[in-house]
């Protein structure tokens, strides 16, 4: 049976993305994302994968597990272009960027103002923006904070610079919603 399509399925608490052939439903690849997988050489030894976990620290700590949910494919002019896959970590408010040329995770970014997210990772028609949906409302910094006191954080940009071969991600928050959904720009 020839597979004409592939599906990217979230691995849930395993912290991975599964690539499945359709219509056969064969598992073609398990992409390591938020969880170290020594059998793939991911998260153990190789500094490149170890650095991904450093980039995605939660509360200053390296977190080596995640709850993957709702992947999104990159788009050009509103059509899937097959360049990148984005996946959110529901438990830790992180987004991972997977390069579909080699099916490897290239970046993990922690949302600095959210505790968790759900509802998926979405992209705009030209992948100018990556959108992460919040699940539970939480005050900034997980403590009470009035947005009137900290308008530069809520109404402004937060930017994470990239390095050679790694994209930069910027977040724009929306101060009018209690759950603080955010928009991330993939540059």
SEPA-489773 format. One record per residue: residue number from 1; chain; x, y, z of N, C-alpha, C in turn. Coordinates in Angstrom, 3 decimals. Example, Ala and Ser with C-alpha at 12.3 -4.5 7.8 and 13.67 -1.06 7.14 Angstrom:
2
+-----+--------+----------+----------+----------+----------+----------+----------+----------+----------+----------+
: num : cadena :     n.c1 :     n.c2 :     n.c3 :    ca.c1 :    ca.c2 :    ca.c3 :     c.c1 :     c.c2 :     c.c3 :
+-----+--------+----------+----------+----------+----------+----------+----------+----------+----------+----------+
:   1 :      A :   13.190 :   -5.690 :    7.800 :   12.300 :   -4.500 :    7.800 :   13.200 :   -3.300 :    7.800 :
:   2 :      A :   12.850 :   -2.250 :    7.080 :   13.670 :   -1.060 :    7.140 :   12.900 :    0.030 :    7.870 :
+-----+--------+----------+----------+----------+----------+----------+----------+----------+----------+----------+
//
This chain:
187
+-----+--------+----------+----------+----------+----------+----------+----------+----------+----------+----------+
: num : cadena :     n.c1 :     n.c2 :     n.c3 :    ca.c1 :    ca.c2 :    ca.c3 :     c.c1 :     c.c2 :     c.c3 :
+-----+--------+----------+----------+----------+----------+----------+----------+----------+----------+----------+
:   1 :      A :    0.849 :   -1.178 :    0.000 :    0.000 :    0.000 :    0.000 :    0.894 :    1.241 :    0.000 :
:   2 :      A :    0.624 :    2.138 :   -0.882 :    1.387 :    3.378 :   -0.978 :    0.744 :    4.454 :   -0.108 :
:   3 :      A :    1.587 :    5.112 :    0.705 :    1.094 :    6.223 :    1.523 :    1.179 :    7.514 :    0.728 :
:   4 :      A :    0.039 :    8.108 :    0.474 :    0.003 :    9.351 :   -0.284 :    0.140 :   10.575 :    0.613 :
:   5 :      A :   -0.097 :   10.405 :    1.892 :   -0.067 :   11.515 :    2.841 :    0.702 :   11.106 :    4.087 :
:   6 :      A :    1.149 :   12.111 :    4.827 :    1.687 :   11.842 :    6.151 :    0.934 :   12.704 :    7.156 :
:   7 :      A :    0.820 :   12.178 :    8.359 :    0.141 :   12.880 :    9.442 :    1.157 :   13.132 :   10.544 :
:   8 :      A :    1.087 :   14.311 :   11.129 :    1.907 :   14.634 :   12.296 :    0.985 :   14.581 :   13.508 :
:   9 :      A :    1.251 :   13.636 :   14.402 :    0.395 :   13.435 :   15.561 :    1.171 :   13.773 :   16.837 :
:  10 :      A :    0.520 :   14.483 :   17.723 :    1.167 :   14.809 :   18.992 :    1.270 :   13.560 :   19.849 :
:  11 :      A :    2.363 :   13.483 :   20.596 :    2.609 :   12.323 :   21.439 :    2.111 :   12.476 :   22.855 :
:  12 :      A :    1.441 :   13.586 :   23.165 :    0.929 :   13.785 :   24.514 :    2.043 :   13.806 :   25.544 :
:  13 :      A :    1.861 :   13.089 :   26.637 :    2.835 :   13.105 :   27.738 :    4.186 :   12.523 :   27.372 :
:  14 :      A :    4.295 :   11.856 :   26.245 :    5.595 :   11.351 :   25.802 :    6.492 :   12.487 :   25.321 :
:  15 :      A :    5.893 :   13.640 :   24.995 :    6.671 :   14.809 :   24.593 :    7.258 :   14.714 :   23.195 :
:  16 :      A :    6.664 :   13.910 :   22.332 :    7.175 :   13.701 :   20.981 :    6.126 :   14.079 :   19.946 :
:  17 :      A :    6.549 :   13.992 :   18.677 :    5.636 :   14.076 :   17.545 :    5.828 :   12.801 :   16.741 :
:  18 :      A :    4.734 :   12.182 :   16.353 :    4.803 :   10.969 :   15.555 :    4.447 :   11.287 :   14.111 :
:  19 :      A :    5.220 :   10.743 :   13.183 :    4.950 :   10.890 :   11.755 :    4.351 :    9.565 :   11.299 :
:  20 :      A :    3.131 :    9.635 :   10.771 :    2.373 :    8.429 :   10.431 :    1.973 :    8.494 :    8.964 :
:  21 :      A :    2.194 :    7.405 :    8.251 :    1.802 :    7.320 :    6.848 :    0.308 :    7.078 :    6.721 :
:  22 :      A :   -0.289 :    7.726 :    5.714 :   -1.719 :    7.545 :    5.449 :   -1.912 :    7.101 :    4.007 :
:  23 :      A :   -2.684 :    6.087 :    3.767 :   -3.683 :    5.483 :    4.648 :   -3.198 :    4.277 :    5.453 :
:  24 :      A :   -1.939 :    3.868 :    5.331 :   -1.488 :    2.630 :    5.990 :   -1.469 :    2.714 :    7.511 :
:  25 :      A :   -1.313 :    3.926 :    8.047 :   -1.192 :    4.164 :    9.491 :    0.110 :    3.615 :   10.063 :
:  26 :      A :    1.127 :    3.441 :    9.218 :    2.443 :    2.995 :    9.687 :    3.148 :    4.145 :   10.394 :
:  27 :      A :    3.828 :    3.826 :   11.488 :    4.654 :    4.812 :   12.177 :    5.952 :    4.950 :   11.386 :
:  28 :      A :    6.158 :    6.129 :   10.809 :    7.331 :    6.370 :    9.976 :    8.485 :    6.965 :   10.760 :
:  29 :      A :    8.173 :    7.755 :   11.777 :    9.229 :    8.436 :   12.538 :    8.655 :    8.906 :   13.858 :
:  30 :      A :    9.486 :    8.860 :   14.876 :    9.174 :    9.468 :   16.160 :   10.149 :   10.637 :   16.317 :
:  31 :      A :    9.618 :   11.853 :   16.340 :   10.467 :   13.042 :   16.452 :   10.575 :   13.425 :   17.918 :
:  32 :      A :   11.786 :   13.399 :   18.444 :   12.022 :   13.811 :   19.831 :   11.861 :   15.326 :   19.919 :
:  33 :      A :   11.108 :   15.788 :   20.903 :   10.866 :   17.225 :   21.027 :   11.192 :   17.696 :   22.445 :
:  34 :      A :   10.335 :   17.410 :   23.416 :   10.507 :   17.911 :   24.779 :   11.099 :   16.878 :   25.730 :
:  35 :      A :   11.314 :   15.659 :   25.267 :   11.788 :   14.572 :   26.110 :   13.062 :   13.970 :   25.528 :
:  36 :      A :   14.127 :   13.814 :   26.321 :   15.342 :   13.164 :   25.811 :   15.046 :   11.742 :   25.346 :
:  37 :      A :   15.668 :   11.365 :   24.257 :   15.523 :   10.014 :   23.735 :   16.900 :    9.497 :   23.360 :
:  38 :      A :   17.555 :    8.767 :   24.267 :   18.914 :    8.314 :   24.012 :   19.046 :    7.418 :   22.791 :
:  39 :      A :   18.015 :    6.669 :   22.465 :   18.096 :    5.782 :   21.306 :   18.233 :    6.566 :   20.011 :
:  40 :      A :   17.816 :    7.844 :   20.012 :   17.968 :    8.701 :   18.837 :   19.169 :    9.640 :   18.979 :
:  41 :      A :   19.825 :    9.593 :   20.127 :   20.913 :   10.523 :   20.371 :   20.416 :   11.925 :   20.675 :
:  42 :      A :   19.186 :   12.040 :   21.150 :   18.581 :   13.341 :   21.410 :   18.525 :   13.606 :   22.913 :
:  43 :      A :   19.156 :   14.693 :   23.327 :   19.100 :   15.076 :   24.734 :   20.157 :   14.447 :   25.601 :
:  44 :      A :   21.025 :   13.651 :   25.026 :   22.121 :   13.026 :   25.769 :   23.402 :   13.210 :   24.974 :
:  45 :      A :   24.370 :   13.826 :   25.583 :   25.693 :   13.908 :   24.972 :   25.884 :   14.996 :   23.944 :
:  46 :      A :   25.156 :   14.967 :   22.856 :   25.354 :   15.955 :   21.793 :   24.941 :   17.333 :   22.293 :
:  47 :      A :   25.874 :   18.288 :   22.248 :   25.601 :   19.612 :   22.824 :   24.442 :   20.302 :   22.123 :
:  48 :      A :   24.244 :   20.052 :   20.840 :   23.151 :   20.699 :   20.120 :   21.795 :   20.408 :   20.719 :
:  49 :      A :   21.541 :   19.148 :   21.047 :   20.236 :   18.821 :   21.617 :   20.173 :   19.190 :   23.095 :
:  50 :      A :   21.292 :   19.149 :   23.781 :   21.296 :   19.562 :   25.194 :   20.959 :   21.051 :   25.297 :
:  51 :      A :   21.455 :   21.845 :   24.347 :   21.201 :   23.285 :   24.355 :   19.723 :   23.609 :   24.146 :
:  52 :      A :   19.010 :   22.774 :   23.418 :   17.581 :   23.008 :   23.221 :   16.850 :   23.023 :   24.555 :
:  53 :      A :   17.194 :   22.095 :   25.428 :   16.543 :   22.056 :   26.742 :   16.913 :   23.277 :   27.576 :
:  54 :      A :   18.146 :   23.762 :   27.434 :   18.571 :   24.986 :   28.129 :   17.734 :   26.175 :   27.669 :
:  55 :      A :   17.498 :   26.273 :   26.350 :   16.718 :   27.383 :   25.790 :   15.285 :   27.378 :   26.298 :
:  56 :      A :   14.750 :   26.205 :   26.564 :   13.359 :   26.092 :   26.975 :   13.164 :   25.939 :   28.469 :
:  57 :      A :   14.091 :   26.492 :   29.261 :   13.979 :   26.372 :   30.725 :   12.639 :   26.900 :   31.225 :
:  58 :      A :   12.138 :   26.275 :   32.256 :   10.887 :   26.682 :   32.894 :   11.216 :   27.092 :   34.320 :
:  59 :      A :   10.982 :   28.353 :   34.645 :   11.288 :   28.842 :   35.987 :   12.755 :   28.693 :   36.338 :
:  60 :      A :   13.638 :   28.801 :   35.343 :   15.073 :   28.682 :   35.573 :   15.584 :   27.250 :   35.632 :
:  61 :      A :   14.699 :   26.282 :   35.424 :   15.078 :   24.869 :   35.505 :   14.916 :   24.185 :   34.150 :
:  62 :      A :   15.845 :   23.297 :   33.848 :   15.716 :   22.475 :   32.652 :   14.607 :   21.458 :   32.891 :
:  63 :      A :   13.644 :   21.427 :   32.002 :   12.527 :   20.495 :   32.108 :   12.631 :   19.522 :   30.940 :
:  64 :      A :   12.784 :   18.251 :   31.240 :   12.994 :   17.250 :   30.201 :   11.765 :   16.359 :   30.008 :
:  65 :      A :   10.612 :   16.966 :   30.027 :    9.377 :   16.280 :   29.672 :    8.422 :   17.342 :   29.156 :
:  66 :      A :    7.439 :   16.915 :   28.460 :    6.446 :   17.850 :   27.950 :    5.185 :   17.104 :   27.568 :
:  67 :      A :    4.157 :   17.856 :   27.305 :    2.859 :   17.315 :   26.921 :    2.504 :   17.926 :   25.571 :
:  68 :      A :    2.918 :   17.269 :   24.497 :    2.724 :   17.840 :   23.166 :    1.256 :   17.778 :   22.759 :
:  69 :      A :    0.807 :   18.875 :   22.173 :   -0.573 :   18.993 :   21.697 :   -0.610 :   19.837 :   20.431 :
:  70 :      A :   -1.477 :   19.486 :   19.520 :   -1.921 :   20.315 :   18.402 :   -0.803 :   20.912 :   17.542 :
:  71 :      A :   -0.174 :   20.118 :   16.695 :    0.864 :   20.662 :   15.810 :    0.276 :   21.557 :   14.720 :
:  72 :      A :    1.114 :   22.440 :   14.196 :    0.726 :   23.322 :   13.087 :    1.852 :   23.328 :   12.059 :
:  73 :      A :    1.482 :   23.238 :   10.800 :    2.454 :   23.301 :    9.705 :    2.650 :   24.745 :    9.261 :
:  74 :      A :    3.852 :   25.067 :    8.834 :    4.103 :   26.398 :    8.284 :    3.337 :   26.552 :    6.976 :
:  75 :      A :    3.051 :   27.804 :    6.639 :    2.263 :   28.098 :    5.443 :    2.899 :   29.209 :    4.623 :
:  76 :      A :    2.647 :   29.170 :    3.332 :    2.987 :   30.256 :    2.419 :    1.728 :   30.560 :    1.622 :
:  77 :      A :    1.291 :   31.800 :    1.658 :    0.066 :   32.242 :    0.974 :   -1.135 :   31.366 :    1.348 :
:  78 :      A :   -1.175 :   30.915 :    2.593 :   -2.304 :   30.149 :    3.092 :   -2.280 :   28.665 :    2.771 :
:  79 :      A :   -1.238 :   28.198 :    2.078 :   -1.105 :   26.771 :    1.774 :    0.048 :   26.184 :    2.572 :
:  80 :      A :   -0.104 :   24.942 :    3.007 :    0.985 :   24.281 :    3.719 :    2.208 :   24.219 :    2.818 :
:  81 :      A :    3.378 :   24.606 :    3.359 :    4.588 :   24.619 :    2.537 :    5.589 :   23.532 :    2.933 :
:  82 :      A :    5.332 :   22.809 :    4.022 :    6.179 :   21.689 :    4.398 :    7.559 :   22.066 :    4.901 :
:  83 :      A :    7.760 :   23.310 :    5.339 :    9.065 :   23.725 :    5.827 :    9.251 :   23.448 :    7.312 :
:  84 :      A :    8.259 :   23.830 :    8.116 :    8.374 :   23.698 :    9.568 :    7.092 :   23.130 :   10.152 :
:  85 :      A :    7.255 :   22.511 :   11.316 :    6.134 :   22.080 :   12.124 :    6.323 :   22.717 :   13.493 :
:  86 :      A :    5.254 :   23.261 :   14.049 :    5.291 :   23.879 :   15.370 :    4.402 :   23.060 :   16.284 :
:  87 :      A :    4.862 :   22.839 :   17.508 :    4.084 :   22.041 :   18.464 :    4.176 :   22.699 :   19.839 :
:  88 :      A :    3.057 :   22.719 :   20.553 :    3.099 :   23.331 :   21.881 :    3.234 :   22.272 :   22.968 :
:  89 :      A :    3.775 :   22.712 :   24.088 :    3.890 :   21.901 :   25.303 :    2.826 :   22.427 :   26.254 :
:  90 :      A :    1.739 :   21.703 :   26.345 :    0.594 :   22.145 :   27.148 :    0.962 :   22.376 :   28.609 :
:  91 :      A :    1.794 :   21.522 :   29.160 :    2.097 :   21.591 :   30.591 :    3.014 :   22.748 :   30.964 :
:  92 :      A :    3.867 :   23.180 :   30.044 :    4.917 :   24.134 :   30.408 :    4.965 :   25.399 :   29.565 :
:  93 :      A :    3.956 :   25.649 :   28.754 :    3.864 :   26.853 :   27.920 :    5.115 :   27.064 :   27.077 :
:  94 :      A :    5.457 :   26.039 :   26.312 :    6.591 :   26.140 :   25.399 :    6.115 :   25.798 :   23.986 :
:  95 :      A :    6.856 :   26.302 :   23.004 :    6.633 :   25.949 :   21.610 :    7.946 :   25.426 :   21.060 :
:  96 :      A :    7.859 :   24.358 :   20.280 :    9.043 :   23.816 :   19.612 :    8.901 :   24.018 :   18.109 :
:  97 :      A :   10.048 :   24.229 :   17.470 :   10.121 :   24.377 :   16.021 :   10.834 :   23.144 :   15.477 :
:  98 :      A :   10.173 :   22.439 :   14.567 :   10.742 :   21.235 :   13.943 :   10.965 :   21.541 :   12.471 :
:  99 :      A :   12.181 :   21.327 :   12.008 :   12.529 :   21.533 :   10.601 :   12.142 :   20.269 :    9.840 :
: 100 :      A :   11.288 :   20.397 :    8.842 :   10.809 :   19.224 :    8.123 :   11.754 :   18.776 :    7.007 :
: 101 :      A :   12.893 :   19.442 :    6.868 :   13.907 :   18.934 :    5.931 :   14.606 :   17.723 :    6.530 :
: 102 :      A :   14.791 :   17.723 :    7.862 :   15.452 :   16.589 :    8.511 :   14.630 :   16.000 :    9.661 :
: 103 :      A :   13.429 :   16.539 :    9.896 :   12.519 :   16.045 :   10.928 :   13.174 :   16.086 :   12.306 :
: 104 :      A :   13.870 :   17.197 :   12.600 :   14.515 :   17.364 :   13.895 :   14.091 :   18.676 :   14.537 :
: 105 :      A :   14.013 :   18.652 :   15.861 :   13.675 :   19.846 :   16.631 :   14.842 :   20.819 :   16.573 :
: 106 :      A :   14.545 :   22.079 :   16.222 :   15.586 :   23.094 :   16.081 :   15.545 :   24.153 :   17.173 :
: 107 :      A :   14.394 :   24.332 :   17.806 :   14.292 :   25.371 :   18.830 :   13.144 :   25.049 :   19.780 :
: 108 :      A :   13.353 :   25.351 :   21.060 :   12.310 :   25.286 :   22.076 :   12.280 :   26.652 :   22.746 :
: 109 :      A :   11.102 :   27.261 :   22.794 :   10.958 :   28.603 :   23.364 :    9.911 :   28.564 :   24.467 :
: 110 :      A :   10.257 :   29.087 :   25.627 :    9.331 :   29.192 :   26.762 :    8.615 :   30.526 :   26.697 :
: 111 :      A :    7.312 :   30.489 :   26.819 :    6.526 :   31.716 :   26.927 :    6.751 :   32.272 :   28.331 :
: 112 :      A :    7.343 :   33.453 :   28.448 :    7.709 :   33.964 :   29.774 :    6.544 :   34.461 :   30.622 :
: 113 :      A :    5.370 :   34.623 :   30.031 :    4.267 :   35.167 :   30.814 :    3.108 :   34.189 :   30.971 :
: 114 :      A :    3.281 :   32.951 :   30.551 :    2.204 :   31.975 :   30.689 :    2.695 :   30.772 :   31.482 :
: 115 :      A :    1.778 :   30.155 :   32.197 :    2.109 :   28.957 :   32.957 :    1.896 :   27.696 :   32.133 :
: 116 :      A :    0.876 :   27.693 :   31.290 :    0.602 :   26.552 :   30.420 :   -0.207 :   27.046 :   29.224 :
: 117 :      A :   -0.365 :   26.188 :   28.247 :   -1.160 :   26.561 :   27.081 :   -1.909 :   25.347 :   26.567 :
: 118 :      A :   -2.927 :   25.614 :   25.802 :   -3.701 :   24.551 :   25.176 :   -4.504 :   25.201 :   24.065 :
: 119 :      A :   -5.138 :   24.413 :   23.291 :   -5.894 :   24.975 :   22.184 :   -5.059 :   25.027 :   20.932 :
: 120 :      A :   -3.801 :   24.710 :   21.047 :   -2.997 :   24.544 :   19.859 :   -2.000 :   25.631 :   19.575 :
: 121 :      A :   -1.221 :   25.331 :   18.573 :   -0.282 :   26.272 :   18.004 :   -0.786 :   26.516 :   16.596 :
: 122 :      A :   -1.026 :   27.760 :   16.264 :   -1.543 :   28.112 :   14.945 :   -0.564 :   29.068 :   14.273 :
: 123 :      A :   -0.632 :   29.134 :   12.946 :    0.199 :   30.072 :   12.200 :   -0.695 :   30.922 :   11.311 :
: 124 :      A :   -0.182 :   32.103 :   10.953 :   -0.880 :   32.956 :    9.997 :   -0.553 :   32.472 :    8.581 :
: 125 :      A :   -1.263 :   32.959 :    7.562 :   -1.119 :   32.413 :    6.216 :    0.291 :   32.432 :    5.609 :
: 126 :      A :    1.195 :   33.262 :    6.086 :    2.570 :   33.250 :    5.597 :    3.569 :   32.917 :    6.707 :
: 127 :      A :    3.092 :   32.343 :    7.788 :    3.907 :   31.971 :    8.948 :    4.690 :   33.170 :    9.470 :
: 128 :      A :    4.106 :   34.353 :    9.329 :    4.710 :   35.535 :    9.936 :    4.517 :   35.494 :   11.444 :
: 129 :      A :    3.431 :   34.862 :   11.878 :    3.095 :   34.795 :   13.294 :    2.781 :   33.356 :   13.675 :
: 130 :      A :    3.251 :   32.979 :   14.844 :    2.905 :   31.699 :   15.442 :    2.092 :   32.032 :   16.678 :
: 131 :      A :    0.940 :   31.462 :   16.791 :    0.014 :   31.826 :   17.858 :   -0.114 :   30.655 :   18.824 :
: 132 :      A :    0.043 :   30.946 :   20.081 :   -0.050 :   29.951 :   21.148 :   -1.267 :   30.287 :   21.984 :
: 133 :      A :   -2.165 :   29.342 :   22.136 :   -3.378 :   29.589 :   22.895 :   -3.211 :   29.264 :   24.366 :
: 134 :      A :   -3.602 :   30.192 :   25.235 :   -3.522 :   29.955 :   26.669 :   -4.663 :   29.075 :   27.148 :
: 135 :      A :   -4.426 :   28.325 :   28.211 :   -5.492 :   27.485 :   28.750 :   -6.110 :   28.091 :   30.001 :
: 136 :      A :   -5.280 :   28.430 :   30.972 :   -5.804 :   28.956 :   32.221 :   -5.300 :   30.377 :   32.435 :
: 137 :      A :   -6.162 :   31.233 :   32.906 :   -5.751 :   32.593 :   33.236 :   -4.812 :   32.553 :   34.441 :
: 138 :      A :   -3.780 :   33.383 :   34.399 :   -2.832 :   33.461 :   35.514 :   -2.257 :   34.860 :   35.541 :
: 139 :      A :   -2.055 :   35.416 :   36.725 :   -1.425 :   36.724 :   36.793 :    0.020 :   36.653 :   36.296 :
: 140 :      A :    0.524 :   37.759 :   35.810 :    1.905 :   37.806 :   35.352 :    2.848 :   37.395 :   36.472 :
: 141 :      A :    3.812 :   36.562 :   36.161 :    4.768 :   36.106 :   37.162 :    4.173 :   35.149 :   38.169 :
: 142 :      A :    2.968 :   34.668 :   37.901 :    2.243 :   33.751 :   38.778 :    1.921 :   34.390 :   40.128 :
: 143 :      A :    2.007 :   35.702 :   40.200 :    1.618 :   36.457 :   41.395 :    0.680 :   37.567 :   40.960 :
: 144 :      A :   -0.051 :   38.134 :   41.879 :   -0.956 :   39.218 :   41.507 :   -0.161 :   40.380 :   40.939 :
: 145 :      A :   -0.625 :   40.908 :   39.821 :    0.012 :   42.062 :   39.211 :   -1.032 :   42.801 :   38.407 :
: 146 :      A :   -1.094 :   44.091 :   38.587 :   -2.020 :   44.905 :   37.819 :   -1.362 :   45.320 :   36.511 :
: 147 :      A :   -2.065 :   45.172 :   35.392 :   -1.490 :   45.585 :   34.114 :   -1.316 :   47.094 :   34.050 :
: 148 :      A :   -1.985 :   47.828 :   34.935 :   -1.787 :   49.272 :   34.968 :   -0.404 :   49.620 :   35.526 :
: 149 :      A :    0.138 :   48.736 :   36.378 :    1.454 :   48.961 :   36.959 :    2.557 :   48.542 :   36.000 :
: 150 :      A :    2.297 :   47.524 :   35.188 :    3.340 :   46.987 :   34.305 :    2.924 :   47.031 :   32.835 :
: 151 :      A :    2.580 :   48.216 :   32.302 :    2.099 :   48.273 :   30.913 :    3.153 :   47.904 :   29.878 :
: 152 :      A :    4.417 :   48.095 :   30.165 :    5.448 :   47.775 :   29.173 :    5.551 :   46.269 :   28.949 :
: 153 :      A :    5.260 :   45.498 :   29.962 :    5.319 :   44.043 :   29.804 :    4.078 :   43.555 :   29.060 :
: 154 :      A :    2.919 :   44.003 :   29.460 :    1.690 :   43.466 :   28.893 :    1.409 :   44.021 :   27.504 :
: 155 :      A :    1.563 :   45.314 :   27.314 :    1.208 :   45.908 :   26.033 :    2.385 :   45.961 :   25.071 :
: 156 :      A :    3.553 :   45.504 :   25.480 :    4.729 :   45.616 :   24.630 :    5.204 :   44.298 :   24.074 :
: 157 :      A :    6.334 :   44.373 :   23.413 :    6.946 :   43.197 :   22.801 :    7.941 :   42.557 :   23.754 :
: 158 :      A :    8.035 :   41.286 :   23.713 :    9.102 :   40.536 :   24.364 :    9.830 :   39.812 :   23.243 :
: 159 :      A :   11.135 :   39.936 :   23.171 :   11.869 :   39.370 :   22.038 :   12.954 :   38.423 :   22.513 :
: 160 :      A :   13.043 :   37.273 :   21.846 :   14.094 :   36.310 :   22.103 :   14.921 :   36.213 :   20.841 :
: 161 :      A :   16.177 :   36.633 :   20.892 :   17.011 :   36.625 :   19.698 :   17.494 :   35.244 :   19.354 :
: 162 :      A :   17.673 :   35.015 :   18.075 :   18.189 :   33.751 :   17.588 :   19.688 :   33.827 :   17.416 :
: 163 :      A :   20.265 :   32.765 :   16.936 :   21.679 :   32.727 :   16.620 :   21.816 :   32.117 :   15.234 :
: 164 :      A :   23.013 :   31.922 :   14.783 :   23.205 :   31.386 :   13.440 :   22.482 :   30.053 :   13.321 :
: 165 :      A :   21.616 :   29.970 :   12.341 :   20.870 :   28.741 :   12.118 :   19.670 :   28.559 :   13.024 :
: 166 :      A :   19.449 :   29.499 :   13.935 :   18.311 :   29.396 :   14.838 :   17.472 :   30.659 :   14.711 :
: 167 :      A :   16.173 :   30.506 :   14.487 :   15.319 :   31.679 :   14.320 :   15.095 :   32.416 :   15.637 :
: 168 :      A :   14.697 :   33.657 :   15.508 :   14.320 :   34.444 :   16.680 :   12.806 :   34.395 :   16.815 :
: 169 :      A :   12.324 :   34.481 :   18.022 :   10.896 :   34.471 :   18.262 :   10.558 :   35.671 :   19.134 :
: 170 :      A :    9.548 :   36.427 :   18.716 :    9.071 :   37.557 :   19.493 :    7.625 :   37.309 :   19.879 :
: 171 :      A :    7.257 :   37.783 :   21.049 :    5.900 :   37.613 :   21.522 :    5.234 :   38.971 :   21.662 :
: 172 :      A :    3.984 :   39.049 :   21.260 :    3.174 :   40.232 :   21.483 :    1.983 :   39.802 :   22.300 :
: 173 :      A :    1.820 :   40.391 :   23.455 :    0.716 :   39.989 :   24.324 :   -0.506 :   40.838 :   24.059 :
: 174 :      A :   -1.641 :   40.366 :   24.483 :   -2.908 :   41.062 :   24.339 :   -3.424 :   41.394 :   25.734 :
: 175 :      A :   -3.370 :   42.673 :   26.160 :   -3.753 :   43.029 :   27.524 :   -5.254 :   43.012 :   27.774 :
: 176 :      A :   -6.044 :   42.806 :   26.746 :   -7.488 :   42.883 :   26.919 :   -8.139 :   41.562 :   27.288 :
: 177 :      A :   -7.370 :   40.473 :   27.286 :   -7.920 :   39.160 :   27.584 :   -7.336 :   38.649 :   28.894 :
: 178 :      A :   -8.164 :   38.054 :   29.728 :   -7.691 :   37.613 :   31.043 :   -6.714 :   36.456 :   30.956 :
: 179 :      A :   -6.787 :   35.638 :   29.918 :   -5.886 :   34.495 :   29.836 :   -4.569 :   34.854 :   29.151 :
: 180 :      A :   -4.416 :   36.100 :   28.734 :   -3.198 :   36.577 :   28.086 :   -2.733 :   35.684 :   26.947 :
: 181 :      A :   -3.579 :   35.464 :   25.927 :   -3.092 :   34.733 :   24.773 :   -2.012 :   35.564 :   24.118 :
: 182 :      A :   -1.096 :   34.932 :   23.455 :   -0.013 :   35.708 :   22.868 :    0.196 :   35.359 :   21.423 :
: 183 :      A :    0.856 :   36.248 :   20.752 :    1.241 :   36.048 :   19.362 :    2.748 :   36.003 :   19.328 :
: 184 :      A :    3.290 :   35.066 :   18.617 :    4.751 :   34.961 :   18.494 :    5.135 :   35.139 :   17.048 :
: 185 :      A :    6.124 :   35.951 :   16.777 :    6.574 :   36.167 :   15.421 :    7.813 :   35.341 :   15.174 :
: 186 :      A :    7.758 :   34.499 :   14.175 :    8.876 :   33.635 :   13.793 :    9.665 :   34.378 :   12.732 :
: 187 :      A :   10.901 :   34.753 :   13.035 :   11.652 :   35.620 :   12.130 :   12.779 :   34.873 :   11.460 :
+-----+--------+----------+----------+----------+----------+----------+----------+----------+----------+----------+
//
